[in-house]
């Protein structure tokens, strides 16, 4: 079929899908607020740092089956149904947190909210890549920039709501607000088939036979990919790189407080991290897609993140922490879209949602370990130095693992 015979629409609907997927990623900001609630929850309930950190670890363990469930629903029915389910779980779970009086209740209601978390990563990144051939790096970067935007918005918003209305009301307000946003996003989220469209850039394939050849050959099934060592190297890389990322997601604000920075100022560090993260998420995939490639890009950004964590272990002032936030935010953000981009370049789109889900699920085990490990170390030593050095070590190992992950045999 010659796609040039079909008239090109003035506006490609895939950009609406990009906006809807952006909102899905943005909704993860709810879970980035635990660090802001951290000291308040410890003071009210008398929990240790390790116990309070274990809330996020539980969230990530529930995130794993949610990733598979939402990915499967997305592949079978399209993105709309899982987004609606995510809105329901978020709204109910976070609203119920306002009623807790014990750790077990907090675990239960946080787990309910976490059942919706599968819409945050594998679903939107797989969905948007099916809509684009041309500008796929840009579209993917915009989508995952939703998490960066959430990092800018939710921690300072949570701090304001806690100070103004109390932590219980803050959870209700944020949970209901995000649920409404997701329901709006579900209205525009759909598939190419239902719109009767072809991926953006398809009209030029007749002039680019090499692209057509590549797209036809890179089409791995889930079972084929699972038998290939490259996929497992990517899983190991993601496990090692996510452990310190989630460690910092929960402990950045408590760490800042531990070196004498007020909570209101510490929460606003996430504005800087999130802002730089957005730049990294948009710039990195757009740059590497046509230049050094996804794999080399991941090696570079992960190595720089390892150095940044090593430096974090020596930080003792707000000024140093601000510089760290700029460097860490940009390269952490840059890492995020390169992972699904690498998976697509190696294994194609046939089972992309499921493969991203598998890789992400394994990474979440590392993410669950990171916050609890840091909390335990702080309970024992009273400082964060050892925790951050361990984080640097895991990131260095991650850079080595992605260096080992060469393209599978048969991929152009």
C-alpha positions as CSV (number, residue, x, y, z in Angstrom):
1,X,0.0,0.0,0.0
2,X,1.3,3.5,-0.9
3,X,0.3,5.7,2.1
4,X,1.0,8.8,0.0
5,X,-2.3,8.1,-1.8
6,X,-4.1,9.0,1.5
7,X,-4.5,12.7,2.1
8,X,-2.5,14.0,5.0
9,X,-4.6,15.6,7.8
10,X,-3.9,19.1,8.8
11,X,-3.6,18.0,12.4
12,X,-2.5,14.6,13.5
13,X,-4.6,13.1,16.2
14,X,-1.6,11.4,17.8
15,X,-0.7,14.7,19.4
16,X,-3.9,14.5,21.4
17,X,-2.9,11.1,22.5
18,X,0.5,12.5,23.5
19,X,-1.3,15.0,25.7
20,X,-3.4,12.3,27.3
21,X,-0.3,10.1,28.0
22,X,1.4,13.2,29.4
23,X,-1.4,13.4,32.0
24,X,-1.0,9.7,32.9
25,X,2.7,10.3,33.6
26,X,1.9,13.6,35.5
27,X,-0.4,11.7,37.8
28,X,2.6,9.9,39.3
29,X,3.3,13.1,41.2
30,X,1.0,11.8,43.9
31,X,3.5,9.2,44.9
32,X,6.4,11.7,44.9
33,X,4.8,13.5,47.8
34,X,5.5,10.9,50.4
35,X,8.9,12.5,51.1
36,X,7.0,15.8,52.0
37,X,4.6,13.9,54.3
38,X,7.5,11.9,55.7
39,X,8.4,14.0,58.8
40,X,4.7,14.7,59.6
41,X,3.8,11.0,59.5
42,X,6.8,10.1,61.7
43,X,5.9,12.7,64.2
44,X,2.2,11.8,64.4
45,X,2.5,8.0,64.5
46,X,6.0,7.5,65.9
47,X,7.2,5.4,63.0
48,X,10.9,4.9,62.3
49,X,12.5,6.1,59.0
50,X,12.6,2.5,57.7
51,X,8.9,1.9,58.5
52,X,7.9,5.2,56.9
53,X,10.0,4.4,53.8
54,X,8.4,1.0,53.6
55,X,5.2,2.7,52.5
56,X,6.9,3.6,49.2
57,X,8.4,0.1,49.0
58,X,4.9,-1.4,49.3
59,X,3.7,0.9,46.6
60,X,6.3,-0.3,44.2
61,X,5.6,-3.9,44.9
62,X,1.9,-3.4,44.1
63,X,3.0,-1.4,41.1
64,X,4.4,-4.6,39.6
65,X,1.1,-6.5,39.0
66,X,-0.6,-3.3,38.1
67,X,2.0,-2.7,35.4
68,X,1.2,-6.1,33.8
69,X,-2.6,-5.7,34.3
70,X,-2.7,-2.2,32.7
71,X,-0.3,-3.2,30.0
72,X,-2.4,-6.2,29.1
73,X,-5.6,-4.2,29.1
74,X,-4.0,-1.5,27.0
75,X,-2.8,-4.0,24.4
76,X,-6.2,-5.7,24.3
77,X,-8.7,-2.9,24.6
78,X,-6.7,0.3,24.1
79,X,-5.6,2.9,26.7
80,X,-9.0,4.3,27.7
81,X,-10.1,1.5,30.0
82,X,-6.9,1.3,32.1
83,X,-6.8,5.1,32.4
84,X,-10.4,5.1,33.8
85,X,-9.4,2.3,36.3
86,X,-6.3,4.2,37.3
87,X,-8.5,7.3,38.1
88,X,-10.8,5.2,40.2
89,X,-8.0,3.6,42.2
90,X,-6.2,6.9,42.7
91,X,-9.3,8.7,43.8
92,X,-10.4,6.1,46.3
93,X,-7.0,5.1,47.7
94,X,-5.7,8.6,48.4
95,X,-9.1,9.8,49.8
96,X,-9.1,6.9,52.2
97,X,-5.6,7.8,53.5
98,X,-7.3,10.7,55.3
99,X,-9.0,8.2,57.6
100,X,-5.9,6.1,58.7
101,X,-5.0,5.6,62.3
102,X,-2.4,2.8,62.0
103,X,0.4,1.7,59.7
104,X,-1.6,-1.3,58.5
105,X,-4.4,1.0,57.4
106,X,-2.0,3.2,55.6
107,X,-0.5,0.2,53.8
108,X,-4.0,-1.0,52.7
109,X,-5.2,2.3,51.3
110,X,-1.8,3.2,49.7
111,X,-1.9,-0.3,48.1
112,X,-5.4,0.5,46.7
113,X,-4.0,3.7,45.2
114,X,-1.0,1.9,43.8
115,X,-3.2,-0.5,41.9
116,X,-3.7,2.4,39.5
117,X,0.0,3.1,39.0
118,X,0.3,0.8,36.0
119,X,-1.1,3.6,33.8
120,X,1.9,5.7,34.6
121,X,4.8,4.2,32.6
122,X,4.4,1.1,30.4
123,X,1.0,2.1,29.1
124,X,1.7,5.7,28.0
125,X,5.2,5.0,26.7
126,X,4.0,2.0,24.6
127,X,0.9,3.8,23.4
128,X,2.6,6.9,22.1
129,X,5.3,5.0,20.3
130,X,2.7,3.1,18.3
131,X,1.4,6.5,17.0
132,X,4.7,7.8,15.7
133,X,7.5,6.8,13.3
134,X,8.6,10.3,12.5
135,X,9.3,12.5,15.7
136,X,8.9,9.4,17.9
137,X,11.7,10.7,20.2
138,X,10.0,14.1,20.6
139,X,6.6,12.5,21.3
140,X,8.1,10.1,23.8
141,X,10.1,12.9,25.5
142,X,6.9,15.1,25.8
143,X,5.0,12.2,27.4
144,X,7.6,11.3,30.0
145,X,8.1,15.0,30.8
146,X,4.8,14.6,32.6
147,X,6.7,13.0,35.5
148,X,9.1,15.9,35.5
149,X,6.2,18.4,35.6
150,X,4.7,16.4,38.4
151,X,8.0,16.7,40.4
152,X,7.8,20.4,40.0
153,X,4.1,20.7,41.0
154,X,3.2,18.0,43.6
155,X,5.9,18.3,46.4
156,X,5.5,22.1,46.8
157,X,1.7,21.7,46.4
158,X,1.7,19.0,49.1
159,X,3.7,21.1,51.5
160,X,1.3,24.1,51.0
161,X,-1.8,21.9,51.5
162,X,-0.3,20.2,54.6
163,X,0.6,23.6,56.1
164,X,-2.8,25.1,55.2
165,X,-5.3,22.3,55.8
166,X,-3.4,19.4,57.4
167,X,-2.1,16.2,55.9
168,X,-5.4,14.3,55.9
169,X,-7.2,16.9,53.8
170,X,-4.2,17.3,51.6
171,X,-4.5,13.6,50.5
172,X,-8.1,14.0,49.7
173,X,-7.6,17.1,47.6
174,X,-4.7,15.7,45.6
175,X,-6.3,12.3,45.0
176,X,-9.6,13.7,43.8
177,X,-7.9,16.3,41.7
178,X,-5.7,13.7,39.9
179,X,-8.7,11.4,39.4
180,X,-10.6,14.1,37.6
181,X,-7.6,14.9,35.3
182,X,-7.3,11.2,34.4
183,X,-10.9,10.9,33.5
184,X,-10.6,13.9,31.2
185,X,-7.5,12.2,29.6
186,X,-9.4,9.0,29.1
187,X,-11.8,10.8,26.7
188,X,-9.0,11.5,24.2
189,X,-6.9,8.3,24.6
190,X,-7.5,5.8,21.8
191,X,-5.7,3.6,19.2
192,X,-4.7,4.1,15.6
193,X,-7.1,1.4,14.5
194,X,-10.1,3.0,16.1
195,X,-9.2,6.3,14.4
196,X,-8.5,4.6,11.1
197,X,-5.1,6.3,11.0
198,X,-1.5,5.3,10.2
199,X,1.5,6.2,12.4
200,X,2.8,9.7,11.9
201,X,5.5,9.7,9.3
202,X,4.2,6.6,7.5
203,X,3.4,8.6,4.3
204,X,7.1,8.9,3.6
205,X,8.0,5.2,3.9
206,X,7.8,4.6,0.1
207,X,10.9,6.9,-0.2
208,X,12.7,5.3,2.7
209,X,12.9,1.6,2.0
210,X,15.5,1.1,4.6
211,X,13.1,2.3,7.3
212,X,10.4,0.0,6.0
213,X,12.8,-3.0,6.0
214,X,13.8,-2.2,9.6
215,X,10.2,-1.9,10.8
216,X,9.3,-5.2,9.2
217,X,12.3,-7.1,10.7
218,X,12.2,-5.7,14.2
219,X,9.0,-7.4,15.4
220,X,9.8,-9.6,18.3
221,X,7.1,-11.5,20.2
222,X,7.1,-11.6,24.0
223,X,8.3,-15.2,24.1
224,X,11.1,-14.5,21.6
225,X,12.3,-11.5,23.5
226,X,12.3,-13.3,26.8
227,X,14.7,-15.9,25.4
228,X,17.2,-13.2,24.5
229,X,19.8,-12.2,26.9
230,X,19.7,-8.6,25.8
231,X,16.3,-8.1,27.4
232,X,17.6,-9.5,30.7
233,X,20.6,-7.2,30.6
234,X,18.2,-4.2,30.2
235,X,16.1,-5.6,33.1
236,X,19.3,-5.7,35.3
237,X,20.3,-2.3,34.2
238,X,16.9,-0.8,35.0
239,X,16.8,-2.6,38.4
240,X,20.2,-1.1,39.4
241,X,19.4,2.4,38.1
242,X,15.9,2.6,39.7
243,X,17.1,1.6,43.2
244,X,18.9,4.9,43.9
245,X,16.3,7.0,42.0
246,X,13.5,5.9,44.3
247,X,15.8,6.2,47.3
248,X,16.2,9.9,46.5
249,X,12.5,10.3,45.6
250,X,11.6,9.6,49.2
251,X,14.6,10.9,51.0
252,X,15.6,14.1,49.3
253,X,13.4,16.3,51.6
254,X,14.3,14.4,54.8
255,X,18.0,14.6,53.8
256,X,17.7,18.3,53.3
257,X,16.0,18.7,56.6
258,X,18.8,16.7,58.2
259,X,21.4,19.2,57.1
260,X,19.3,22.1,58.5
261,X,17.1,23.2,55.5
262,X,13.5,24.0,56.3
263,X,10.8,21.6,54.9
264,X,9.2,24.4,52.8
265,X,12.5,25.1,51.1
266,X,13.4,21.4,50.8
267,X,10.1,20.6,49.1
268,X,10.8,23.3,46.5
269,X,14.0,21.6,45.5
270,X,11.7,19.4,43.5
271,X,10.7,22.4,41.4
272,X,14.4,22.6,40.3
273,X,14.8,18.9,39.9
274,X,11.5,18.6,38.0
275,X,12.2,21.6,35.7
276,X,15.6,20.3,34.7
277,X,14.1,16.8,34.4
278,X,11.6,18.1,31.8
279,X,14.5,19.6,29.7
280,X,16.3,16.3,29.9
281,X,13.3,14.2,29.0
282,X,12.6,16.3,25.9
283,X,16.2,16.9,24.8
284,X,17.7,13.5,25.3
285,X,15.5,11.3,23.1
286,X,15.3,14.0,20.4
287,X,19.1,14.3,20.4
288,X,20.2,10.6,20.7
289,X,17.6,9.2,18.2
290,X,19.4,10.6,15.2
291,X,23.0,10.9,16.5
292,X,24.7,8.6,19.1
293,X,21.8,6.2,19.5
294,X,19.7,5.0,22.5
295,X,22.4,2.7,24.1
296,X,25.3,5.2,24.1
297,X,23.0,7.9,25.4
298,X,22.0,5.7,28.3
299,X,25.6,4.9,29.1
300,X,26.5,8.5,29.3
301,X,23.5,9.8,31.4
302,X,23.8,6.8,33.8
303,X,27.5,7.3,34.4
304,X,26.9,11.0,35.1
305,X,24.1,10.1,37.6
306,X,26.6,7.8,39.4
307,X,29.0,10.7,39.8
308,X,26.2,13.0,41.0
309,X,25.2,10.5,43.8
310,X,28.9,10.2,44.8
311,X,29.0,14.0,45.2
312,X,25.6,14.0,47.0
313,X,27.2,12.0,49.8
314,X,29.4,15.0,50.5
315,X,26.8,17.8,50.4
316,X,26.4,19.9,53.5
317,X,24.8,23.1,52.4
318,X,21.8,24.4,50.4
319,X,24.0,26.0,47.8
320,X,25.7,22.6,47.0
321,X,22.3,20.9,47.0
322,X,20.9,23.4,44.5
323,X,23.8,22.7,42.1
324,X,23.2,18.9,42.6
325,X,19.5,19.4,41.8
326,X,20.3,21.0,38.5
327,X,22.8,18.3,37.4
328,X,20.8,15.4,38.7
329,X,17.4,16.6,37.4
330,X,18.7,17.0,33.8
331,X,20.4,13.6,33.5
332,X,17.8,11.7,35.6
333,X,15.2,13.1,33.3
334,X,17.3,12.3,30.2
335,X,17.6,8.7,31.3
336,X,13.8,8.1,31.5
337,X,12.7,8.1,27.8
338,X,15.9,6.4,26.6
339,X,14.8,3.1,28.1
340,X,11.6,2.5,26.2
341,X,13.3,4.0,23.1
342,X,16.1,1.4,23.5
343,X,13.5,-1.4,23.9
344,X,11.6,-0.4,20.8
345,X,14.8,-0.1,18.7
346,X,15.8,-3.6,19.8
347,X,12.5,-5.4,19.8
348,X,10.0,-3.4,17.8
349,X,6.4,-2.6,18.6
350,X,4.7,-6.0,18.3
351,X,4.8,-6.7,22.1
352,X,6.2,-3.3,23.2
353,X,3.7,-2.7,26.0
354,X,4.3,-6.1,27.5
355,X,8.1,-5.9,27.2
356,X,8.2,-2.4,28.7
357,X,6.0,-3.8,31.5
358,X,8.3,-6.7,32.2
359,X,11.4,-4.5,32.3
360,X,9.6,-1.9,34.5
361,X,8.2,-4.5,36.8
362,X,11.7,-5.9,37.6
363,X,13.0,-2.4,38.0
364,X,10.4,-1.7,40.7
365,X,11.9,-4.4,42.9
366,X,15.0,-2.3,43.0
367,X,12.9,0.8,43.6
368,X,11.2,-0.9,46.5
369,X,14.5,-1.8,48.1
370,X,16.1,1.7,47.7
371,X,13.9,3.8,50.1
372,X,13.7,1.1,52.8
373,X,17.5,0.6,52.6
374,X,18.2,4.3,53.0
375,X,15.7,4.5,55.9
376,X,17.3,1.6,57.7
377,X,20.8,3.0,57.2
378,X,19.7,6.4,58.6
379,X,18.0,4.7,61.6
380,X,21.3,2.9,62.3
381,X,23.9,5.6,61.5
382,X,21.9,8.8,61.7
383,X,23.3,10.1,58.4
384,X,22.7,9.5,54.6
385,X,26.4,9.2,53.5
386,X,26.5,5.4,53.2
387,X,23.1,5.2,51.5
388,X,24.1,7.7,48.8
389,X,27.4,5.9,48.2
390,X,25.5,2.7,47.7
391,X,23.3,4.5,45.3
392,X,26.4,5.7,43.3
393,X,27.6,2.1,43.2
394,X,24.4,0.8,41.8
395,X,24.3,3.5,39.1
396,X,27.9,2.7,38.1
397,X,26.9,-1.0,37.8
398,X,23.9,0.1,35.7
399,X,26.1,2.0,33.2
400,X,28.2,-1.1,32.8
401,X,25.2,-3.4,32.2
402,X,23.7,-1.2,29.5
403,X,27.2,-1.1,27.8
404,X,26.9,-4.9,27.7
405,X,23.4,-4.9,26.2
406,X,24.2,-5.0,22.4
407,X,21.5,-5.2,19.8
408,X,20.0,-8.7,19.4
409,X,20.9,-10.7,16.4
410,X,18.9,-9.9,13.3
411,X,18.0,-6.3,14.3
412,X,18.9,-3.7,11.7
